[in-house]
Amino acid sequence: MENNKIEYKNLYTGIFSLNYFTQGVNSGMFISVVPIYILITYGTLDPAAIAFMVSIILIPATIKLIYGLLSDKISFKKLGRRKPWIILPASLSGIVWLIIPFLLPSTAADAIRLFTIGGLFIAFGMFMSDTATDGFILDICPKEQLGRTQGFCWSLRAIGIITGGPIVLLTLLFLPIEFLFICLAIVIIFSSMLTLFIPDIKNPKDVDVIANLKLIFRRSENWKVFLFSFFIMIGAGVTNIFVSLYILIEAGLVNPTGATLNSLEDVSLYEYQALLTLIFSLGIFAGSIIGGIFTDKKSRRIAVLLSIFFISTSILLLLIPVPVILLLIFSAIVGFSNGWGFSSYTAIASEYSQQYPEMDSTYYSICVSFVNFGTLVGLILAVIVFSTVSRTTTDIREIYGILFIFTSIISILALIPFLMLDRDQYEIN
């Protein structure tokens, strides 16, 4: 199953990126649109409840190993071993988005329950499709292009977040949210169907799953990779959920007590949240592209070390007492750090994955499962810290200050397993 059996074309990167784009739209919907929709529609929003909702939705991301095994082991003669596991799960997600508009409730609590349950099914489909897409890239993309390809795909995911965040928020000024859910469903299904135009590796030999899993899990070097995966993006959920809310509070648009709307009838939170998500996502876009190029052209080791430095320090910038305009710039730097971090990480995870060509998708899915599990644990810990500190003080800067410092500390822990890795096994030169 060598990737040189297929001539890799830029068109394939475009199709992969479009699928990453739809994943970003989904993330943007749950990170930006759903919370603000609930706040605007029902007049109240509990940050801890939203964080809990997102943590539940992330649960399917922690079992990507199962999705990887399915796309590695089970193939279809005409469609290959990747495309069925991209198209069918993505279509499931699209169908759920089609159903949600007809079930929107009348209370905030019921709305959160609806989006939690619906989001769980949507996430299941999208993460399964995402895993097969990752495996597809590993199958046919030359190793010297992995950093740039993954970085570009991740940047399109950032554009998807922009589309699912600020652009959708702005269109909600003119269109009902039900219509946008239906449009999203169509885009998800259509983008998955485009993978039919990418040639797949035909008739892969029978994969000995047990033997390969034993080989993967018995190797100590792989456990270092998995531990590194757990910590590299552990603070991502915190930044995605809490940064924009903190800036809205600092701007005086949201009351920090219970995160309710202030009495400013001429203020549209859709517009402000759109701007915040746009700036944050543009940072992710720039970080993904620049980080991917640096990773492939210069050094993967230095790229990761820089990413850990960026991630652990950028969030602390938000604690500086500055005008809101500077907070927006700081949020872009936080997004840049996250984008750089993931693009440099994926190059290393992909390099290790290709050491197991029969189960490259499975290996990569294990890595990403640890990333998602780390993000989930980080988010749960953040909720605990936020709730605990909120009971002892009402000073908003003190509450968020402790939260952001905690996030910075746990992000630095990624250094420990990374420095233990064998540099010769992941460095491209």
N, C-alpha and C positions, 0 to 999 in steps of 0.2 A: 504493500500500500504506500508506495513512494509518491510524494507530491509532484515529482517531475513527470509523472505519467500524464498529467493534465497541464496544458499551457495556461498559466494564470493570467487573466485579463483584468484590466481596470473595471470593466463592467461588473465583474463578480464582486469587487469591493463595493461598488455602488449599490448592488442588490443587498449585500450583507448589511451595509450601512443603513439602508432604508428600514430593514428589520430592527436594527438597533435604534433607529429613530422612533419606531412605534413603541419600543420599550421605554424610551425616554418620555414619550407622550404619556404613557401610563403612569410613570413616576411623577411627572409634573401634575397630573390630575389629582393624585392622592396627596402629594406634598403641598401643592399650592391651591388648586381649584376647590377640592372638596372641603378643606378647612374654612376657606373664605366663603364658600357657598353656604356652609352651615352657619357661620357667623352672621352673614348678611340676611339669610332667610329666617333664622330662628332667634337672632339677636344675642346669642351667647355661645361661648366656645371654651371648653376645658382643655388646656394644652396637654395635660396628662392623659385625658381620654383619647385625644388625637394621636399622641405618641403610642398609646396602647394599641390603637387601631392599626397603626403602621407596623408595630412589632408583630401583631397577629398576621398581617398580610405578608410579612417577611418569612413566615414559617416555611412555606414551600421552597424558599431559597436555600434552606438548610439541608434539603435532601436531594440536591442535584446529582449525587452519586447514582441514585436510582435512574434518573433521566439519562445520565451518561451511559450506564450499562445497557439501557434499552436501545439507544441509538448506535452503540458499538456492536451489540450482539444480534439484534433483530433487523434484518434488511428486507427490502421488497425488490423483486427482480427488476421491475421496470423503473421504479422510483429511487432505488438505491437504499442506503442505510441512514441517510440524514433527512432527506426532504419530507418523508412521512411524519417524522417527529418534529418537524418545523410547522408544517401546514395544519395538521389535525389539532394540536394543542392551541395554536394561535387562533384557529377558527372557534374553538371552545371559548376562549377569552372574548372574541368578538361577539359571540351569541349572548354572553352574560351582559356585555355592555348594551346590547339591544334590549334586554329584558329590564334592566334597572330603571329606565325612564318611566315605566308603567307601574313602578312600585314605590315611588318617592313618598315618604310619610309626612305627617304633620308636626312631629316633634323632633327636637335635636337629638335626643337619646335614641329614638327609633332610626333616625337618619344615620347616626354613627353605626348602629347595629347593621343596617342594610349595607352600608359601604364596607363594613368589616367582613361580612359574610360574602357579599359579591366580590370584594377585593381578594378574598382568599381563593376563590375559583379562578378569577382573572390572573392572579399571580401564579397559580399552579400551571395554567396554560402558557403564560408568557415565559416562565422560568424553564419549563420543559422545552419550549421552542428555542429559547436563548441557548440552552445547553447544546442542542443539536446544531445550532448555528455556529457556536464556538468550535465544535468538532469538525464541521464542514470547512471552516477556515484552516484549522490545523491539518486537515487532509490534503488540501490543494495549494496552500500558500507557501512559497519558499521561505525558509527560516530567516534569511537575511532581510525579509520584508515584514516580519511579524510585528515588530515594534511600531512601524509606521501604519501598517494595516489595522492593527488593534487600536492604535491611537486615533486614526481617522474614524474608525467605527465608533469608538467611545465619544469622539467629538460630535458625531451625528446624533448620538444618544443625548448629548448636552443640548443640541439644537431641538431635539424632541422634547426635552424638558422645557425649553423656552416656548415651544409650540403648545405643550400641554399645560404650561404655566401662564406667562404673561399674555401670549396671543389669545389663548382661550379666555382668560380673564377679561381681556378687552372686548372680545366678541360677545361676552355675556351682557355687555351694555346694550346690545342690539338683538341678540338671538337667545331663545330659551335654552337652558342647559340640556334639556331632553334631546334637542336637535343635535347638539354637539356630541352627546354620547353615541347617537346613531352614526354620525359621521366617523367617529373614532372606530367604531366596530367595523365599518366598511374598509377603512385604511388598514387596519390590522390584518384582516383576511386577505385583502389584495396584495399587500407587501409579502406575505408568506407565500402566496401563489407564484410570485416572481422567481422564487428559487428553482422552479421547474426549468428555467432557462440555463441553469448552471450544471455542467456535466458532473456526475458523481462517480466515485470509484466503483466500478462494477464488480459484482460477485465477490465480495471480500471473503477470504478463507474463514472457515469456522474458528471462532474465537474461544479459547479455553479461559473462561471467566475466572474460575477458581484459582488456576495456576497464576494468572496475571495479577489478581488481587493479592495473592500471597507474596508475589514478587514485589509489588508496590508497597504493601504495608510492613513487610519485614525489613525494608531498607531504611536505616536510620536517617539517611540524607533526606528522604522524602518527608519524614516527620518534621524535620527542620523547615522544609518548604511549607508544610501545612500549618505549623505554628506561626511562621512568618505571615502566611495568608490570613490567619485569625486576627493578627494585630495591625496589619498595614492600613486597613480602612475602618478600624473599630470606632473611630469618632465620626464617621461619615453620616450616620443617622442623626447624630446630635446636631451637626452643622445644618443638615437639610431641614430639620424641623424647627430648631430653636433660633437660628441666626436671624431669619426674616421676622419672626415674631418679636425678637428683642429690638430690632431696628424700628418696627412699627410702634412699639412701646416708647422707645427713646424719642420718636418723632411726635409723640403725643396723640397718635391716632387710635390707640387701643389702651383701655384701662388695664393696668397690670393686675388688678384684683379680679380674678376670674376671667381675664381676657375678654371683657365685654366692650362693645362699641362705646366710644365717647359720644357726647351729645353734639355732634357736628354733622348736621343733615346734608351739608353741601360736599362732604368728603366721600369719595368712592374708594373703598378699600380694594376693589377690583383693580383700579388703576395703580395704586401704590404697591400692592402685592405683585402686579405685573411687572412694574419697574424693578422691584427687588429681585424677582426671579430671573428677569432678563439679565441684570448685571451679574448675578451669581453664576448663571449658566454660561454667559460669555466668558467668564473666568475659567470655567471647566473646559470650554471649547478650546481656548488658547492654551491652557495647560496640557490638554490631551495631545494637541498637534505638536507643540514645541517639545514636550516631554518625550513623545514617540520618536521624533527625529533625533533628539539628543541620545536617546537610548540605543538606537541603531547605529548612529554615526560616531558617537564618542565612547561612552562606557555605560554599561548597565549597572555596574556597581555604584559609580558616582551618581547616576541618575536616581537610584533608590535612596542613597544617603541624602541627596538634596531634597527628595520628596518628603522624607521623614522630618527633616529640618523645617521645610515649608509648612507641612501639616501641623506640627506641634507648636509652631510659633505664630502662624498667621491668625489663628482664632483668638490669640491673646491681644491682637491689635484692637479688637472690638471693645476691649475694656478701657481703652484710652478715652478720657472725656473730651470728645471733639464734636464739631457740628455734624449733623446727620449726613451731609454730602460726603464727608470723609469716611463715615461708617459704610456708606455705599461702596466706596473705593476699597475699603478693607474687606467687604464681603466678596468683591471680585477677586481679591488676592486669596481668600479662603477657597473660592471655587477653583482658581488656578492651581492651588496646591493639591486639591482633590483630583483634578484632571491629570496633572503631572504624575501623581502617585499611582493612579490606576494604570496609566499607559506604561510606566516603567515596570510596574509589577507584572502586568500581563505578558510582557516579553520574557520575563524570567519563568513564569509559570508555563508558558507555551514551550520554552526550551526544554524544560524538564518533561513536559507532556510528550514531546516527540521522541523521547527515549523509549516510549512504550507505544510503537506505531499501531499495534492491534487494538489498544484501548486508550488512545490519546484523548478522546473525548471524556472517557471515564476519569482519567487522571486529572484533566483540567477541571472537570466538574467537581471533583473532590476539593481541589484548590479553591474554587469559587464558593463552594459550600462553606468552607472554613471562613472565607471572606464575609459571606452573608451571615454566618453564625456569629462572627465577631461583631459585625454591625448590629445584629439583634441584641447581643449581650451588652454592647456599649449603650444602645438605646434604652434597654431595661435599667441598667445602672444609672443612666442619666435621669430617668424618671424617678428612681429612688432618691438620688441626690437632690433633684429639683423639689420633690415633695417634702423631703426631710428638712431642707434648708428653709423652704417656704413656711414651715410651721414655727420656725424660730425667729424669723425676721421678715419685715415687709419691704426692706430696702432692695429695689429691683436690681441695682448694680451689684449689690453683695450677693444676691441669689444667683444671677447669671455669671458673676465673677467666679464664684466657687465652681459652678457647673463647667465653665470654659477652661478653668485651670485643671480641673479633674480630667477633662477631655484631652488636654494637652499632655498630661502626664501619661495617661494610658496609651496615647499614640506613640510616645517615645519608646515604649516597650517593644515595638517592632524591630528595633535595632538589635536586640539580643539574639533572636533566631536568625536574623539576616546575616550577621557577622559570623555565624557558625557555619554558613553554607560554603561549599567548595566552589571557589570563584571560577575554577577551570570548567565547571559543569554548566555555567550559565552565561559567562562573558563571551560575547560574539567573537572577539579577537583574542 
